[in-house]
């Protein structure tokens, strides 16, 4: 028989003793063998206090204190002995003398507890009182030496297996050697009373105090931890440190552990690398160096490397994970896999885990996944579908380390604890704006291959900052431990987010980034990356609580400082006429300060003119002494500040929650897809947008300052172009004028091109109104002019809309109320935002007599008569056209019989794509205009622009756009650099 004795002659204080009555000592059965460690009754057990003194090297007790504590700890009358101590220093001993045969993994916890005990003298129990002889318990072998009257007596306390510990040199190791323990079978001798006292002493020295059967609510057993990608950068910096902290926290909990580092490399190559990582682990806070050395030594013994490449490798690992606890008589509690691998490998690894590494029934499986979880909504859906084939939702832990930051993890508790103050003001009537900011000073070197595919929005904004946004705006769950309630509230917050448009964001890129991409990705010197390294986004919510409150999400690399925070700025309706420094006039704000920056430490700050917050949580403190520092317009003394007593790494907190099975700080499939659904349209809109270049660091000045204009976000300063190629290179980034197909051409980056076109339109309108009192503008449909419409609506307030008539160049044969209608799009993006008289809007009459585009209804003729009646000589002042990928313009396609239109101004046409029926201005109407602008944008149009530049005469009208040649007017091509240069 191996393991601890089935019964231990030890009872709780307060139990009625059977000693002296039945001739036997009261026995308490040990907990389940799945634990292998004694459960601790911490509520009413005085020995716990003794253990806390003995196990803390900072609180070494002297002999008299020890004797007094033992006297208080023992049962008063039944035991009837008292403890004394004799100070006897030993300096020439080792842990091998203490535990020469302690080799089992299940024994490690006890060995560590014993070796870490600080003890300055040996305990010397007194002889039992006269009277009452007790039958001795069955004899067993083993060794626990306690000096009693000059002789050494023995009592068994065993652990299965054998593995010698390394010889220690620390004082803790030496002090632990006032007793010796050997694991193995044996006999017990001596009286029952002496035996009982020896067990009391042994449990005290081992860090155990009172044994209570069935004290754990769930069986504690063996936990296997597997880090896949164990020698990578993330594992080296954070993961192994987090698991070491977990082991240090749980070493006395009753669980036993195995740690496996897995990767694709062979063991001979990777094992030394893993061992080097583990040897460099830092001691957790609150743990002495001596005890840390012991625990680290045991952690190293529990860790091993395994190659994990094939299904056979995973099957062998699973066999090892199942065999080890079985051999030692343990029960498997669970298996934890941490996938620190690229996202494309998730499905394959999950498949192998599912097919070969599932634990036995009753044990849990938890698989941790690191971001990125996709590149956009489509890829995220594909990855989610792949993973759900192999893993259940409750088995997946998608980790966002930002949710493990101490301040972020306290946002919901803070809101709940202070709801009496916050509920009346946490809404649009009192909040002016919310800022969520993450600034970095580093560049992207070393991560360029990843970063150039993702950029700052995918890397930081879509996940970290969005999670903080949701925590600030979601409903506070009544029960924070309820994952379902938290998920429901988060989904409600996502559902309230208003869709982002192109004008909702600005992007930038530090000057040296493209050069870094060229060097690290072996790109040519003329390669220019459009990946943003800076982004500012303005978000609005469509609910009654936050309607109209701008929420700014800002992040970037190569900025002036490293800092992260979420700031809720409240409206201040007080105006101080003569005392601007009065507390009532100062900013009213709550700041969740994630760390770094001027403050240096994480904290929650509440301005004193708002309210005094309740205590945040256990482990936090209020800062009473303030530095001479100002933060967000206030001195630190103007804030109530709470900060963690001890700073903890985010991975430490999250790994502990994974071990506990808590999912409230992790990303679910639903919230993941909701987040990608919110961000993907903006990412698509920005994909061809050139970012503003900035030099980096303090040299950025005010280049990246932002301002909100209605629902549009823009840079405060005008565009400043920083050339990347030395003298003369700046010309390639400025607005460029030239010739294209023998006509005038304006070319620039998309944003500047749209600005230039809007300015040209306003100049033409003002000139026409001055000369004739009216301006007739014909606008085409499609996606190209949408950015122009927004620019006109939100920036050109001096545009003479009251004297402008807006016509449509072409229209789909659908009701004007449907989203597919060109006029519907024109109305939503422009007309409803400007002061255009109702009768000055002229949609094409595609629906007459409750029918769509029927020749007999004469819709084209009706529109032509309106043009002739209102437009002088049927000559528009400005016609804006686009060009399709096939070279069509307006709704004039390759197969359209253009010659058949003759002198007509409007005609019905057929499109090769649905809806097929269209109504369009003819080339005759277009060429009568005083000015025609052709807007072409995007890399997708580059091949078309190249072809058009080579086609001079096109009699067959393969490209209908080549038929645009104003008779007496002027043609101007507006080409962005993507379309022109590719």
Buried (B, 14 or more C-beta within 10 A) or exposed (E): EBBBBEEBBBBBBEEEBBBBEEEBBBBBEBBBBBBBBBBBBBEEBBBBBBBEBBBBBEEBBEBEBBBBBBBBBBBEEBBBBEBBBEEEEEEEBBBBBBBBBBBBBBBBBBBBBBBBBBBBBBBBBEEBEEEEEBEBBEEBEBBBBBBBEEEEBBBBBBBBBBBEBEEBEBEBBBBBBBBBBBBBEBEBBBBBBBBBBBBBBBBBBBBBBBBBEEBBEEBBBBBBBBBBBBBBEBBBEBBBBBBBBBBBBBBBBBBBBBBBBBBBBEEEEBBEBBBEBBEEBEBBEEBBEBBBBBBBBBBBBBBBBBBBBEBEBBBBBBEBBBEBBEEBBBBBBBBBBBBBBEBEEBBEBBBBBBEBBEBEEEBBBBBBBBBBBBBBBEBBBEBBEBBEEBBEEEBBBBBBBBBBBBBBBBBBBBBBBBEEBBEEBBBBEBBBBBBBBBBBBEBBEEBBEEBBEBBBBBBBBBBBBBBBBBBBBBBBBEEBEEBEBBBBBBBBBBEBBBEBBBBBBBBBBBBBBBBBBBEBEEBEEEEBBBBBBBBBBBBBBEBEBBEEBBBBBBBBBBBBEEBBBBBBBBEBEEEEEEEEEEBEBBBBBBBBBBBBBEBEBBBBBBBBBBBEBEEBBEEBEEBEEEEEEEBBEBEBEBBBBBBBEEEBBBBBBBBBBBBEEBBBBBBBBBBBBBBBBBBBBBBEBBEBBBBBBBBBEEEBEEBBEBEBEEBBBBBEEEBEBBBBEEEEEEEBBBBBEEEBBEBBBBBBBBBBBBBBBBEBBBEBBBEBBEEEEBBBBBBBBBEBBBBBBBBBBBBBEEBBBEBBBBBBBBBBBBEBEEEEBBBBBBBEBBBEBBEBEEEBBBBBBBBBEEEBBBEEBBBBBEBBEBBEEBBEEBBBBBBBBBBBEBBBBBBBBBEBEBEEBEEBBBBBBEBEEEBEBBBBBBBBBBBBBBBBBBBBBBBEBBEBBEEBEEEEEBEEBEBBBBBBBBEEBEBBBBBBBBBBBE
